[in-house]
Amino acid sequence: MSPGGTLTLGDLTVSRMGYGAMRLSGPGIWGPPSDRDAAIAVLREAVELGITHIDTSDFYGPHTTNELIREALHPYPDSLHIVTKVGAKRTPDKGWPSALSREELTSAVHDNLRNLGLDVLDVVNLRLAGEHGVFPIPVSITEPFEVLAELQQQGLVRHLGLSHVSAEQVKEARAIAPVVCVQNEYNVANRANDGLLDALAAINIPFVPYFPLGGFTPLQSGVLDDCARRVDATPMQVALAWLLQRSPNILLIPGTSSLLHLHENVAAAKLELPADVVADLDALA
């Protein structure tokens, strides 16, 4: 049974509770994990728990995370769908500069194919990210998205999505090719993407929030802790449950390198928050 139910990415059905693989690489999302066997165990357990949506990128590591996924899960179950992203690269100083040229995007798609051991990628998100944490970049995405659309037409990619984008950039991309998901920062304390989330829900495009516990003030964290005590759950579980209840078009991709936390995250999909708790969490913004 899929944790949290299911949603569709184009013609692909995925569990609403997915798994984000970024944390499987080493510190700073650089190099191999300190415990490779533990990382592989987490990936295999995620699939055993019914997760059918894994989020990754070949610039995690770089290459390390995709190589772990391949080692742990290849040949992949028919029900499992891997979503990756392109548009950035890693530099020796562990930076994350943009990589949006035709050559960089084409190379990135082929890197993902090779390291995941696939002939075609289920979903590729175009990630827009500026230096110094500026998101999204206030530029046209026509040229890079057209490159991905061409790779889709060549049969290397099934579906396209977006990450770190504005509503205007979503509109721009949809004029080029269908967009099956949008991945932006969003959580119970950070509601900057409320309008975009609701607009996407109206046209049945899944929204994939990341940093479910990012950017909390001490006061907000105190409220979250209190809500967690009232429902006998962890703060992370409450934050994830709130997201699932926030909108039916939300897909979750919490990441962890811990089997314990993986089980806690999946259990959050069954947590029903009562109205008074939801009201207190809603007020955090």
HUQUI-V556272 format. One record per pair of residues at least 4 apart in sequence whose ideal C-beta (glycine too) atoms are under 6 Angstrom apart, sorted by the first residue. I is the first residue (numbers start at 1). J is the second residue. If there is no record, write none. Layout:
BEGIN
<<I	J> <I	J>>
END
This chain:
BEGIN
<<1	50> <2	6> <2	15> <2	50> <3	15> <3	17> <3	50> <3	266> <3	269> <4	16> <4	17> <4	244> <4	269> <5	16> <6	13> <6	15> <7	16> <7	206> <7	251> <8	13> <9	14> <9	123> <9	159> <9	180> <9	181> <10	159> <10	180> <12	81> <12	122> <14	52> <14	53> <14	81> <15	51> <15	52> <15	53> <16	251> <17	252> <17	266> <17	269> <18	51> <18	53> <18	251> <18	252> <18	253> <19	46> <19	51> <19	54> <20	55> <20	253> <20	255> <21	54> <21	56> <21	65> <22	29> <22	60> <22	255> <23	255> <23	257> <24	33> <24	39> <24	65> <24	68> <24	257> <25	29> <25	60> <25	61> <25	64> <25	65> <26	30> <26	31> <26	32> <26	33> <28	94> <29	60> <30	94> <32	64> <33	39> <39	68> <40	72> <42	259> <42	262> <43	72> <43	73> <44	72> <45	259> <46	51> <49	266> <52	79> <52	80> <53	81> <54	82> <55	83> <55	253> <56	65> <56	66> <56	84> <57	84> <57	85> <58	63> <58	66> <58	111> <58	112> <58	115> <59	88> <59	89> <59	90> <60	65> <61	65> <62	90> <63	67> <63	115> <66	115> <66	116> <67	115> <69	73> <70	74> <70	116> <70	117> <74	117> <76	80> <81	122> <82	122> <83	123> <84	112> <84	124> <85	125> <85	127> <85	163> <86	105> <86	108> <87	100> <87	126> <87	127> <88	96> <88	98> <88	99> <88	127> <88	129> <89	99> <91	95> <99	104> <100	144> <102	147> <105	144> <105	147> <109	151> <109	156> <112	116> <112	121> <113	118> <121	157> <122	158> <123	159> <123	161> <124	157> <124	160> <125	161> <125	162> <125	163> <125	183> <126	144> <126	145> <126	148> <126	162> <127	163> <127	164> <128	136> <128	137> <128	164> <128	165> <129	135> <129	164> <130	134> <130	137> <135	164> <136	164> <136	165> <136	166> <141	145> <141	169> <141	172> <141	173> <145	173> <145	176> <146	176> <148	160> <149	176> <149	177> <151	156> <151	157> <152	157> <159	180> <160	177> <161	180> <161	181> <162	173> <162	179> <162	182> <163	183> <165	169> <165	170> <167	196> <173	179> <174	179> <181	206> <181	208> <182	200> <182	207> <183	208> <184	193> <185	210> <185	211> <186	193> <186	209> <187	212> <188	239> <188	242> <188	281> <188	284> <189	215> <189	216> <189	220> <189	284> <190	215> <191	285> <193	197> <197	207> <197	247> <200	205> <200	207> <201	247> <201	249> <206	249> <206	251> <207	249> <207	250> <208	251> <208	253> <209	243> <212	239> <212	240> <213	239> <216	220> <216	221> <220	284> <223	284> <224	235> <225	235> <227	238> <227	277> <227	280> <227	281> <228	233> <228	234> <228	235> <228	238> <233	237> <233	238> <233	271> <234	264> <237	264> <237	268> <237	271> <240	252> <240	268> <241	268> <241	271> <241	273> <242	281> <243	250> <254	265> <256	261> <256	262> <273	277> <273	278>>
END
